[in-house]
Amino acid sequence: MTPDAFKAWRKSLGLKQKDAADKLGLKKRVIQYYEKGARDGKNIEIPKTVELACFALSMGVETYDGRQLPGASAIASEEAEPAGEAMSV
């Protein structure tokens, strides 16, 4: 997720930086770093966990109790199958 995409996500939900920080469990300053793409002159990446949390919030999910979601087992089994293995002769 790019800094611009992160900021666009926040604005699309109508959240102020402080609101986004509260929903993501972060400090407002971290939100500012993510939107700038840097901290103390060094580039930073938005962690995958934050990216996925943004997606969840976009879908209206604010809490998760760890239960498996419907259809998740089918997705997990598809990912577990080896893709394109060469056949031995």
TAJODA-V683603 format. One record per backbone hydrogen bond with DSSP energy under -0.5 kcal/mol. NH is the residue of the N-H (numbers start at 1). CO is the residue of the C=O. If there is no record, write none. Layout:
NH CO
NH CO
This chain:
6 2
7 3
8 4
9 5
10 6
11 7
12 8
13 9
13 10
14 11
15 10
20 16
21 17
22 18
23 19
24 20
25 21
26 21
30 27
31 27
32 28
33 29
34 30
35 31
36 32
37 33
38 33
39 42
42 39
44 37
46 1
47 45
51 47
52 48
53 49
54 50
55 51
56 52
57 53
58 54
59 55
60 57
61 56
62 60
72 69
75 71
76 72
77 73
78 74
79 75
80 76
81 77
84 82
